[in-house]
Amino acid sequence: MLKKSLKEFDINVFTDLENDFAVVTAGNRQTGPNPMTISWGGFGRIWEKNCCFIFIRKSRYTHEFMDKTDSVSISFLDKKYKKEVVFIGRNSGRDVDKFKETGLHAGVDPDQNAFIISEARRVLKCKKLYSIDLDYDSLPDKIKEENYQTKDIHTMYICEIKEYLTDEE
């Protein structure tokens, strides 16, 4: 993959996170990788840094990996990997090896103690800066009813985007 300037990262977050296939991979060489499909999140600037905002429910296995490491990646995969990405989203790393089951490959990031998905067309290599649990009691009732019937709340992770990789010239 080619390193590119983050200024060349040109996704539309309102459609790409909903329609394309984004996968966060957390973990390091000690824990191993754990990928999870994501569709909630965003991109912006905070603390004079280019950041992404990742939301992961506390019940998800990936949550444990996010809390154990500072380096994570977000991989964007082509639609031809829909079956694999759906499998990643519907199955827990507690029960299956998602890479083995899907045939995707966890590439070791040579710059950070992290992993990327080798088949991705775009990858954001990130460093976790901060995390905070959403406050269930402060959420509007409609949001609680639609998204948190079991009170399985999300943690928001703010991650600095350190590098942008692409398979495009």
Wavefront OBJ file of the C-alpha trace (Angstrom):
o trace
v 0.000 0.000 0.000
v 1.061 3.556 -0.666
v 1.379 6.220 2.014
v -0.597 9.315 1.064
v -1.181 12.702 2.585
v -4.260 12.793 4.760
v -5.347 15.744 2.609
v -5.974 13.170 -0.140
v -8.400 11.194 2.036
v -11.631 12.045 0.261
v -14.472 9.927 1.583
v -17.959 11.225 2.229
v -18.512 10.139 5.826
v -22.274 10.354 5.464
v -22.355 7.717 2.738
v -19.131 5.754 3.073
v -19.673 4.658 6.680
v -23.236 3.693 5.803
v -22.685 2.134 2.373
v -19.049 1.027 2.230
v -17.403 -1.467 4.475
v -15.365 -0.042 7.324
v -13.663 -2.369 9.781
v -11.806 -1.303 12.901
v -8.983 -3.639 13.887
v -7.807 -3.395 17.470
v -5.082 -5.313 19.224
v -1.327 -5.584 19.160
v 1.350 -8.249 18.797
v 0.741 -9.393 22.372
v -3.070 -9.675 22.191
v -3.425 -10.479 18.509
v -5.871 -8.684 16.221
v -9.625 -8.420 16.533
v -11.633 -6.786 13.721
v -15.154 -5.380 14.003
v -17.411 -3.840 11.379
v -18.280 -0.228 12.156
v -20.920 2.117 10.821
v -21.099 4.644 13.651
v -18.349 7.198 13.830
v -16.968 10.338 12.350
v -13.971 12.373 11.393
v -12.900 15.853 12.407
v -10.379 17.947 14.261
v -9.889 18.193 17.986
v -6.876 19.233 20.036
v -5.186 20.486 16.831
v -5.184 16.929 15.457
v -6.975 15.104 12.628
v -9.071 12.506 14.402
v -11.647 9.808 13.983
v -14.366 9.026 16.473
v -15.156 5.336 16.937
v -18.112 4.013 18.928
v -17.971 0.477 20.336
v -20.489 -1.144 22.666
v -19.075 -2.261 25.992
v -20.327 -5.829 25.367
v -18.270 -6.248 22.182
v -15.059 -8.271 22.351
v -13.301 -5.522 20.388
v -13.960 -3.190 23.339
v -11.488 -5.218 25.409
v -8.867 -4.913 22.652
v -9.452 -1.170 22.311
v -8.831 -0.736 26.021
v -5.576 -2.750 25.898
v -3.840 -0.901 23.065
v -3.178 2.603 21.822
v -2.908 1.737 18.124
v -5.892 0.838 15.949
v -6.670 0.881 12.251
v -9.748 1.528 10.172
v -9.800 -0.415 6.925
v -12.182 0.311 4.054
v -12.913 -2.747 1.937
v -14.497 -2.998 -1.509
v -18.020 -4.328 -1.886
v -16.610 -7.623 -3.187
v -15.789 -8.347 0.480
v -19.378 -7.858 1.628
v -19.761 -11.487 2.752
v -16.549 -11.305 4.796
v -17.420 -7.954 6.380
v -20.915 -9.162 7.288
v -19.329 -12.230 8.926
v -16.960 -9.962 10.889
v -19.902 -7.880 12.082
v -22.132 -10.786 13.063
v -19.609 -12.976 14.850
v -17.573 -12.473 17.984
v -13.830 -12.928 18.176
v -14.555 -14.690 21.474
v -15.988 -17.571 19.443
v -14.160 -17.577 16.102
v -10.972 -16.394 14.458
v -12.483 -13.866 12.065
v -9.414 -13.749 9.832
v -9.224 -17.512 9.512
v -12.950 -17.833 8.827
v -13.099 -15.054 6.209
v -9.779 -15.595 4.462
v -8.837 -11.956 5.062
v -5.322 -11.244 6.288
v -4.146 -9.273 9.310
v -1.036 -7.476 8.162
v 1.372 -6.387 10.870
v 1.839 -2.634 10.821
v 5.617 -2.080 10.735
v 5.348 1.409 12.267
v 3.033 0.698 15.166
v 2.254 -2.250 17.384
v -0.977 -2.867 15.472
v -2.633 -4.620 12.518
v -4.231 -3.615 9.228
v -6.407 -5.643 6.874
v -4.202 -6.442 3.887
v -7.112 -6.569 1.399
v -8.309 -3.042 2.248
v -8.353 -0.365 -0.437
v -7.820 2.384 2.155
v -6.482 2.251 5.705
v -6.257 4.833 8.448
v -3.602 4.073 11.027
v -4.609 5.672 14.302
v -3.443 6.295 17.845
v -6.030 6.246 20.621
v -5.991 9.532 22.529
v -9.044 9.356 24.757
v -12.116 7.289 25.561
v -15.332 7.995 27.409
v -18.492 5.984 28.020
v -21.681 7.612 26.796
v -23.908 8.604 29.716
v -27.115 6.562 29.369
v -29.063 8.765 31.763
v -28.237 11.906 29.762
v -29.395 10.517 26.418
v -32.770 11.610 25.003
v -35.527 9.058 25.622
v -36.040 8.426 21.899
v -32.322 7.593 21.452
v -32.464 5.223 24.441
v -35.588 3.523 23.097
v -34.185 3.097 19.595
v -30.576 2.169 20.404
v -30.137 1.155 24.035
v -33.077 -1.036 25.063
v -30.660 -3.311 26.961
v -28.545 -0.394 28.221
v -25.551 -1.797 26.295
v -23.928 1.605 26.020
v -21.140 2.669 23.647
v -17.699 3.922 24.506
v -16.495 6.727 22.266
v -12.832 6.532 21.315
v -11.077 9.609 19.969
v -8.135 8.504 17.836
v -5.571 10.633 16.057
v -5.143 9.668 12.408
v -1.405 9.139 12.080
v -1.205 7.816 8.522
v -3.307 7.202 5.443
v -2.610 4.224 3.169
v -4.250 3.415 -0.141
v -3.941 0.862 -2.893
v -4.540 3.615 -5.475
v -1.708 5.373 -7.311
l 1 2 3 4 5 6 7 8 9 10 11 12 13 14 15 16 17 18 19 20 21 22 23 24 25 26 27 28 29 30 31 32 33 34 35 36 37 38 39 40 41 42 43 44 45 46 47 48 49 50 51 52 53 54 55 56 57 58 59 60 61 62 63 64 65 66 67 68 69 70 71 72 73 74 75 76 77 78 79 80 81 82 83 84 85 86 87 88 89 90 91 92 93 94 95 96 97 98 99 100 101 102 103 104 105 106 107 108 109 110 111 112 113 114 115 116 117 118 119 120 121 122 123 124 125 126 127 128 129 130 131 132 133 134 135 136 137 138 139 140 141 142 143 144 145 146 147 148 149 150 151 152 153 154 155 156 157 158 159 160 161 162 163 164 165 166 167 168 169
